[in-house]
Amino acid sequence: MKDYSDLSALTDKKLRTLRNNINNRLEAFKKGGEKNLPPSHMLHGFDDKMCSELLKKVQAELKKRF
């Protein structure tokens, strides 16, 4: 599982990509169609609760920047 404790180190593009991936992952959890992600995926090892918490942090970081 990747460490996202310092979101300020990520570029704007990487943050937006992470936000989009989290939203897609959360949608998959809601539909019950989530699949196992490969270890190289940025959200590998994250469950729905962890994704929700990370999404809040990513959105807050994006708001700070824009």
URFENWO-V114235 format. One record per helix or strand. SS is the DSSP state (@ for helix, = for strand). FROM is the first residue (numbers start at 1). LEN is the number of residues. If there is no record, write none. Layout:
ss->SS from->FROM len->LEN
ss->SS from->FROM len->LEN
//
This chain:
ss->@ from->7 len->3
ss->@ from->12 len->20
ss->@ from->48 len->18
//
